[in-house]
Amino acid sequence: MPVATTTSGSLPRTQALIDANRARAFEDDGFTLRRSPEVDALTAQAVADVVERQRDAGITLVGDGEFGKAMTGAVDYGAWWGYSFQRVAGLSLTEVNAFNEPPVESSPGNVRLTSFLNRRDRQLFPAVYAEAVEAGRTATAFPTTTGPLSYRGQDAVASDIRNLTAALRPGEQGFLTAIAPGSAARVRNEHYASDEEHIFAWADALREEYAAIVEAGLILQLDDPSLAENFDQITPEPSIADYQAFTRIRIDAINHAIAGLPKERVRLHLCWGSWHGPHTTDIELKDILPVVLQANVGAISFEAGNVRHEHEFGAWAETSVPDDLVLVPGVVSHATNVVEHPELVAQRIRRFADIVGPDRVIASTDCGLGGRIHPDIAWAKLASLGEGARRA
């Protein structure tokens, strides 16, 4: 049998869906998009189509492409994160310079996030980032936690579940993504007494979404780029020990949020951020893996196909991988327009099959393909992923 395949979530949206989301009106809070029967119907059909197209490409564990998540108006930090602002009460839009946000307090080693966008990689390559599309994403307003956080996205997550389950064939498994507490909490906090209390408040609020996805019979993917990406957002660079302590709070919050959920139905997505940049200040996988492995999840999705991190497959061979953990390596990358050859994909898959066995490997994409590369290239990469898995 071929090795199982999946994606890390985001897939190219149709132009019709993009246009429909752009035309949606906002609630009075300025970042919650209003729903309509027309957009709901368009989204449901788009999910059905993208699931079928994944099957055609050879993807065996399909997702909804994150089509139920849309950008917010005043804040453009991507639907993968911005969707959570619409589903959690207790947030308000406040004026902020996204390149110089007030620091987020944290206790271990006095480590603190200093800026979401003005990361150390940007400081080393200012001209590169000034020319990049990412440089245009400079919100003048940003959600801030100004009151107690609580979940209000019941209708939205129910719609996501309904759209995906309707597109699945009998016996077919699917997954939905949801932001992890640590990544969600990278907003300003003016309500909770500490960074840790703020993160755990997000965990309590988002648990309802996590439980709904799992109880619907789907796989829950927790998106948490903060685990690796935060390192680049701390100036000066912290020690590895201090950063591990800082990150352990985020892992503890995940475990708190998923307590009681079957771990085999939960996978954690780890990445260094999908933006196109040099990534020279990324932390090494080996330095965070001991902490990440403390997450009570059944699978870990991670970047293993881009040129900055492909060499790090050795970190998995050098660590004690739990016997029940499934590895979900990225074997095609969002970071290049070059379509990986199926034989290269197969070689990358075999590296991890040699470590844990082919039955504990699900070949995937490094990160979300939607919005990062041309749709035609994205689908060519998924076809190469499917063929590479068959060869492996």
N, C-alpha and C positions, 0 to 999 in steps of 0.2 A: 504494500500500500504506500502511496505517496505520503510524505510528511504533511501534517496539517498546516494550514495557512490562515492568516487573518490580516487585518490592517490595524493601525494604531488609532483609528477613529475618523478624522476629517478626510472627506473625499470631495472632489470638485463638484460644486453646486451647479445646477443648470442656470442659464441666464434668466430664465423665467422666474426661478425661485429667488435669485439675487435681486431682480427688479421688484418683485413683490415685497420682499423684506425691506427694501429701501423705501418703498412707498408707504409703509405702515406708520400709523400715527402713534404718538407717545402719550402715556399717562402723565399726570401732573408732576410726577417725580422727575421727569426728564430722561429716564433711561429704561423704563418698562414699556415694552412694545405691546400695543393692543392686538388682540387676536381677532380674526374674522373667519367666517365659514369658508370664504373663498381661499384664503391663504392656508387654512387647515386642509382643505381638499387638495390644493396644489402640493402641499408638503407630503401628504399621504401618498399621492401618486409618484412623487419624486423618490420617496423612500422605496416604494415597490420596484421602481425602475433601477435604482442603484443597487439594490440587493440582487436583482437578476443579473445585472452587469458584473457584479462581483463573482457570482457563480460561473458566468461565462469565462471569466479570467482565471478560474481555478482556485478561488478563495473558498475555504471550507467552513470557516467561522466568521460569519458576515456581521456587519454593523449597519447602522442607518446613515452613515456618512456624516453624522452630527447635523443632519438637515433640520432637526427641530430646534436647533440653537441658532440664534441670530445675533448680529452685532447690535450694540446699543448706540444710540444717537450721539450723545455728548461724549461718550468714551469709546474709542476704537482700539481695544486691546485684544481683539479676537473673540469670536463667539465661544471658543472653548472655555474662556474665563468670564467674559462679559455676561454670558447667559445667567451666571449665578447671581448677579446683581438684581436680576428681575425675579428671582425665585426666593429671595431671602429678605425679610423685613428687618428694619433697624438701620438702613443705610440712607444717607442723604448725599446729594451732589454738593461738593465744596470746591472753591477755587484752589488750584494747586499748579505749580510748575512741575511737570512730570520729570524734568531733568534734575530737579533739586528738591525732592520731597523731604519733609522733616523725617528724621531717622525713626525707625521702628525700634523701640526699646527691647532688649532681651538680656537675660541674666547670665547664662553660662559664658564665662570668660569675657563678659561685657561685649559680646559680639552683637552687632546690629546691622540691619539693612540700611544702607545710606541712600541709594537711589535705584528705582526700578529700571530706568532707561540709561542713566549716565554711568553705565557699568565700566569696569576697568578695561575691558576689550575696546570699548568706544574711546576711552581716553588714550589708548595706545594707537588707535587708527582713526583719528577724527575725520580725516579727509575721506576715508572709505565710507564711514557711516553717514557723512554729510551728503554723499551721492546716492546712498541706498534708499529704497522705498521706505524702509523702517524709519528713516529720519523724519518723514512727513507725519508720523503718528504721534503728534504732540498735543495731547488733550489739555485744554485749559481748565477743565473741571473733571473731578474724579470722585467716585463713591467713597464716603467716609462712614465708618461705624459710629453712629451718634446715639444709638439706643440699643436695647436688648435685641439680639438676633433671634429670629424664628423663621421656620420654613413656611412659605406661602405658595410654593410651586406645584401643588398637588395636581391641578388640571394640566399643567404643562408636562410633567413627567408622565402622567397617565396617557397623554397624547403620544409622547415618544414611544411608550411601551405598546400602545395600541397599533401605531403605524408599523413598528418593526415586527411584532408578532403576526400581524395580518399578512406580511410579506414572506414569512417563513413557511417552508414546506413541512408537512408532518414529520416529526422527529429531528428536524433541523435545529441547530443551536445558533443563537445570535447573541450579540453583546451591545450594551449601551455604555457610553462614557459619562462620567460625572467628575467634577473637580474635587480634589482632595482638600481637606481642611487647611493644610499649610499653604497651599497655593492660593486658595480663596482668601485667606487672611492677609494677603499682601495689599491690603487697602489701609488707609489711615484709620487709626483707632482713637476716638475721643470719648469712649464710654467705659471700656474695661480697664481694670487697674494695671494690667500687665500684658505683655505680648503673649505669654503662655495662656492666660485666661481668655484672651481674644481668640486664639487658635482653637481652644477647646469649646468655646461658644459656637464657632463655625462647625466643629465636629458634631455638636448636639443638634444644630439646625439641619445640617445636611444628611444626618443619619436617616431621616425619613425618606429622602430620595433614594439613598442606597438600598434601604430595606424594600422599597417598592419595586425596584428593578430586580432584585434577587427573588423576591416572592412571586414575581411574574414568570419565573422560570428562565430568566436571562442571565448572562454573565455580566457582572459589574466590572467595568474598568475604571479605576481611580487614576485620574490624571494628576501627577504631582511633579512637574518640572522643577518646582522650588527646591526639591531635595538636592539636586545638583546645581541648578542655575543660580541659587542664592549666593553661592560662593563668589561669583563674578560681580555681585551687587554690593559687596562689602569692601569698603576702603577705610583703612589699609587692609591688605590681605590678611585674613586670620590664620592662626596656626591650625593644623589639621585636627589636633585634639579639641580645640575650642569649637571648630566648625562641626565636628562630630557631635559634640554636646548640644550645640545649637540645632542640629538636624534631628537629634534623638527626640526632641520635643515634638517635631512634626510626625515622626513615626509613632510616638505614643498617642498622638491625636488620631491618627488613622486607626490604630488598634482600638481606641475608645469608641470611635464611630461605627466600626464594623463588628463590635463584640456581639457574639451570638449568631452572626451570619455564617453560613457554611463557607469555609475558606476556599474550598475548591471552586466556588462560584465567584471568587473575587480575584482580579488581577490588578497589579500596580504598574502604571506606566511611568518610567523614569526617563528623563531626557535632559539635555543641556540647552533647551530652547531651540525652536525651529527657525529662528530668523537666519537670514543669509549674512554671515559675517566671518571674520577670521577665527574666532573661538580660541584664541591663544591663551586665554586666562581661565579656561574650563578646569575644574578639579578633575583629577584622575579617578577612574572608576574604583580602583583598588582602595582608595582612601575613604570612600563612602559606603562601599559594599558591606562591610561588617555591620553598619548601622541599618542599612536598607533591608538586610536579611532578617532583621528583627520584626519586620512587618508580618502580621498573621494573615498572609494571603497565599493563594494556591499557585499563582503565576506572577512572573515579573517580566514586563515588556521594557526593552531598552534599546538604545542606539548601538548598532554593531556594524553598520554599513557605510557610515560617512568617514572621510579620510582622517578626521581628528580622533576618532575613537575605535576604528575597526581593529586596531592592533590589540585592544584591551580584552579580547576574548580569553587571553591567558589568565586574567584575573579570576575567571570562573573556575579554571582548572586548578588554580592555586588555593582556592578556598574550599571549605566544607559546605557543599550545597546540600540543603535538606533533601532527604530521600523522596519527599512528596511534592517538591517544588518543580513546576513546569517553567522552562525558559522560553521566552518569546522574543528572540533577537530580531532586530531590524536587519534585513538582508538586501533591501533596496532602499535608497535614500532620497529624501526630499531636498537634499543639499546640492544636487547636481542635475543638470538637464540631460546628462548622458544616461541612456537606458542600459542598465546592467545586463550583461550577457547571461543567459540561463545557466551556463556552466559555472560562472563566477558565483551566482546565487547558490547553486548546488554545493560549491566548495565552502561557502560561508555556513550553510546549513550543517554540513558534515562536521565542521569544527565543534559545534555545540552538541551534535549527536554523539560525537566521540566522548564528550564529557559526561552527559547524563543519559544517553540512549535516545534513539529516534522517537520513541513513544512519549518522551518528555520534552519535545521541542515543537513549538508552533512558529513557523517562519512568518515574519511580518515586515512592515515598513518601519523605518527609523522613527518617523514622527508623522504628523498629519500631512497629507499631500494636497489637500484643498487649499488653494490660495498661495501655495508656495512654488508650484511649477505649472506649466500649461496643462490643461486637462488632457490633451491628447498624449502628452508625455506621461502623465500620471497613470493613465490606463495602460500604456505600453509597459510601464514598470510593473504593474500588477499582473499583466500577462506573463512577463518574464519571471515574476515571483512564482506564479502557478507552475510554469514549465520547469523552473529550477527545482521546485519541490518534487515534481515527478521524477526528475533525474536523480535527485538525492536519494 
